[in-house]
């Protein structure tokens, strides 16, 4: 029999990676103190880019950019360029281990004035893990990894309204086929889709030119995932994200944006089971349901009623300042209820834009000490392909 052994820090890192994405790390359902929602492939919920990462992980209603795929694919229809590519990288949980990383590659191509096609790839590496047998003898090393590939179509419906649809393939290989307890494991596979909408309108605010934005994205609506043939499948992080933003042009050189995102997992809340019969539910609803039922049930299945449903909403607040569309400063705050994961952190970052490319970075500061997310840095770079082409032609 083979079992998977990790160093203590690697175990803590993997468990925390699960916990921060709304999965169940510790459950005290009998007292109702902690009742976090369980999902697999938590990397799908991590902000991949530095711009949104510096604004408290808010991005569903901000102005379009090359990283709109993760936040709201419908925004692509309003993007200024004709083609672009973005690359982002984040060393993850470096306070615990040195080799967990998340990389993101995305790009878009405008078809015509109303239609845009986009695609992206996110890759999560959990570093090196050592396999041993039941006696502690080393067998081999593996490199658990996960990725998701997206393809999106975004279309402008009216002057102010757009929509988008995305198809996603998700692959999660955590064990490399190793056996555990005599059972052979396998890579998890799922297919999912996003449905999104975006509305923007120019207005006058405080006697200044301004623009309002509203965004909605139902993401990761897809099949459950399993890592073995005999174990039940688990939900992927199906999510509803909605938000609004307001951008004010202070003058010809200065503008500022404020935004807020609200998120809710569309996944069943764990019920409270009887202390004498583990199959008997005394509060809440049965979580073993189909995907369509789970989505609707997620709005009213919390054992604590409507109050607990409100606790399942996370809040992301962000602010962004641009000078002459060349230099940006950003800040934000993210809040999650203590009973649902207790993620609370401030973020900050900056951006630099030239004609052909934009460079961004962000920094995360948890409110609690000794948090594994402390000092998290993200780096992103985006290229305007048409601007690059024009620059090369002018030099030629």
N, C-alpha and C positions, 0 to 999 in steps of 0.2 A: 504494500500500500504506500502511496506517495502522499505527502502532505506539503502544503505550501508554508514555508517559514520566512519571516521577515525580521529585520532588526526592529527593536521597539519603536524607534522614531519613524520607520517606514510604516509600521502598523498604524501609529497615531496619525500620520499624514493621510493615509488612505481613508481611515475612518472620518477624519475631519473633512476631507474632500467630499465625502458622502453627506456629512452632516450639514455643511454650509449650503447645500442645494436642496434642503427641505426633506431629507430622508431621516429615518428614525435612528438616532444614535443612542439615546437613552429613553426609555419609556417608563413613566410612572402613571399609567392610565388609571390605576385604582384611586389616586388622589387628584388626578387631573392637572398636575403641575406641569408636566411636559407631555406633549402629544403631537410631535412633528410628523409631517406627511412623508410617506415612503415612496421613493422612485429609484430607478437605476439610471445609468449614464448621466450623472450630475454635471459633467463637463459642458453639456448643452446649455446650461443656465449661466455659465460664467461669461462675463463681459469680455469679448475677445480684443476689443480695440481700446486705444488710449484716450480718445476723445470722450466717449461715454464713460470710460473708466475713471476719468478725472471729474466727471459731473455726477458722482454718486450712483453710477450705473443707470442713468436715465438717457433714453434715446428714441423712444417711440414717436415723439412729436417734434424733435429737433429738425433743423434743416437737413436736406439730403446730403449724403456723402457716400464714398465708395463702400463704407462699412454698414450701409443700411440693411443689408441682408439679415443680420442678426436681430435688429431692433424692429424694423418695419419695412419689408420689401416694397410696399406700395410707394415709398418715397422715391424710388428710382425714377419714376415717371417725371418727377420735377427736377431731376439733377441737371446741372448746367452743362456738363461736358458731354462729349459723344462717346468716349471710351476711357476706361481707367482701370488701374490695378492697385490693390492695397495688400500690404504684408504687415502682420502684427505678431509680436512675440512676448510671452510673459513667463519668466521663471516663477514657478508657483510653490507656495508653502516653503520657501527657502529657510525659514526659521527652524524647520524640522529636518528636512533632507535636502541634499544638493542637486538632485537629478530629476525633479518633476517639472515638466515644461508644457506649455500650451502654445501652439503656433496656428496662425490663421492666414489663409490666402483667399482673396476675393477679387472679383472683377465684374465689369459691366460693359455692355455695348448697346448704344442706341440704335434701334431699327429705323425709326422715323420720328417725327415730332411728338407722337403720342405713345410710342411703344419702346420698351427697354427690356433686354434680356440680361440676366446676371447669373453668376455661379460662384460658389465658394467651397472651401475645404477647411475644416477645423480638425486639428490633430492634437491629441493629448497623450503624452508619454508619462507613465508612472515610475519610470526609472528601472533600476535593476532589482530583481527579486530572486532570492535563493530558494531552490527546491531541495527538501531533504526527505528521507524516509522516516518511519516512526521511531527509529533509533537515533535520529539526529545526524545521520550520515549525509553529506552533501551529494546531490545527484547532478544538478545542472542549474544554470542561471537562465532566467527568462526576462523579457522586457514587456510587461503588460502595456497595452496601448489601445486607444479608442479613436475613432474618427467618424466624421459625418460629411457627406457630400451633398450640396444643395444646387438646385437649378430653379430659377425664378423667372416669371413673366410679369411685368408691371405695365399698366396701361392708364393713360389719362382719359377720364370719362367726361369731365367738364373743365372749364378754365381753373377751377379750384379743387377738384376732387379726383383722386386716383385710387386704384385698387391693385392688389398683387396676389399671386398664388405661387407657392413654392412647394417643390417636391424634394424629399430628403431621404437619403439612405444612411442608416446608422449601423456601425460595426464596433463591437466591444469585445476585445480579446484580453481577458484578465488572467487566464491560467495556462494558455498555450496547450490546452488539451490534457492537462495533468489530472490524475485521479485523486479523489478525496473521499475517504470512507468507503473505498471500493467502487465508487461511482465515477465514471468518466465525465469530465466537464467539456464544454464546447464554447465557442465564441457566440456571443449574443448578436442577433441581427433584427433590425426593425425598419419599417418604412413609415414615413410620416409626411404631413403636409402642413403648411401655414396658409392662413387666409387673412389678408390685411387690408386696411384702408387708411387713407391719409387725406386731410383737408387743410388747405392753407388759404389765407385771405389777407390782403393788404388793407390796413385801417389807419386811422389817426389816433394816437394815444399820447396824452399829455402835450398836445399840439406838435407832436413829432410823427414822422412817418414810421409805421410799425407793421408787423406781420404776426398774425395769430396762426398757430398750428394745432391740429388735433389728430391723434393717431390711435389706431386700434389694431392689435395683432393677436390672433389665435394661433399659437405655435405648437409644434411637435404633436399635432393630433394624429396619432398613429397606433400601430399594433404594439402589444405587450412584448416583453423580451424575457428569454430564459437562458440560463447558462448550463442546463443539463436537461436530459430527456424526461426525467421523472419528477423534477421539481416544478412547481407552479410558476407561471410567467408573472413578471412584475410590470407595473406601469412605467413608461418613460415620462419625463417631466412635461406633460401637456400643460399649457400655460395660457392665461389671458393677460395681456398687457395693454393698458390704455393710459393716455396722458395728454397733456397740453403744453404749449410753449408760447412765449411772447417775446418777440425781438423788436427792440426800439433803436432806430437810427438816431443817435444823439446829435451827430453832425456828419459832415462828409467823410470824416476819418474814424469816428468812434461809434460802435454799436454794442449793445448788451442783450443777452438772451437769458431768460429764466424759464425753467421747465420742471415738471413733476411727472413721474410715472407711478402707476399703481399696478401691482402684479398679484395674481392669484393662481395657484396651481389648480388645474381642473382634474384632480386626482382624489379618490376617496380618502376621507380622514379616518385613521384607525379608531375603531369603536372601543368601548370599555366592555371587557368580558367578565363573566362571573368568576369569582375567586375559587369556586368549587367545581365549575364546569367550563373548561376553556373554549368550548364550542358555543356557549350560550352568551348572547349579546344582551347586556342590560341597558346600555345607552349607545346611541348612534345607529349606524346601518351597516349591513353586510358589505365589506369591501371587495368581495369576490364577485365582481360584476363585469359586464362587457364594457368596451371603451365608450360607446354612445351613452350607456346608462351612467357610467362613471362621470362623464362630463356634466350631465344635468344634476346628478346626485351630489356633486362636489359643492353645490351652493347651499345645501340644507342638511348635510349628513353629520355635522360635527356633534359629538356627544354633549358639548356645553351649549348647544343651541346657537342663536344668532350672534351672541357675544363672542363665542369662539370662532364663528365664521369671519367676523371682522378681524380677529387676531391673525387670520391666515393671509391677510393682505399685507404685502410689503410696500414700503414707500421709498421712492428715490427722488431727491431734490438736487437740481443742478443749476449752475450759473456759468455763463461764458461771456468773456469780453474780447472783442476784436479791435485792434488798431490798424486802420488802413488795409484791412483784409490780409495782413501779412503776419501779425503777431497776436497770439491769443493767450489769455490767462483763464483758468477754469477752476472751479471748486464745487463740492457737493457733499451730500450726506445721505446715507442709506440706513433705513430702520426696519427691523424685523422684531416681532413680539417675542419676549423671552420664552414663552411656552411653545414657540414654533421654530426655534433655532437660535434666537438671540444674536443675530448679526447686527452690529451697530458700528458704523465707521464713517469717518470723514475722508474725503478724497481731494486731491489737488493735482494740477498739471498745467502744461503749456503747449503751445503749437507754433510752428514756423512755416509760413507758406511762401514759396516762390512761384514763378510762372508754371513750372512743369511738375513740381512735387510739393508735398506737405509732410512735415515731420512732427509727430506728437509723442508726448510721454505723460505718464500719470503715476501717482504715488498714493498708496492707501494707508490710512492711519486708524486702526481700531480704537474704540473708546475704552476697551478693557486691556489691562496689562497682560503680557505673556500670551498674546493671541497669535496663533500660527500665521494669520494673514498679515501681520505687521510688516512694514517695509516692502510690501509688494509693489514692484515696478512693472509697468507695461510700456512697450515701445512699438510705435506704428509709423509706417511710411506709405504714402500714396502717390501714384504717378498719374498725371493727365497725359494719356498717350498722344492725343492730338497736339498738345503743346510741345511734347518732346519731338514729334515729327516735324512740326513747324520750325523748331529751334535748329534741328539738324539740317533742314533745307536752307535756312538762312545762312548757316555756316558754310554750306556747300556752295 
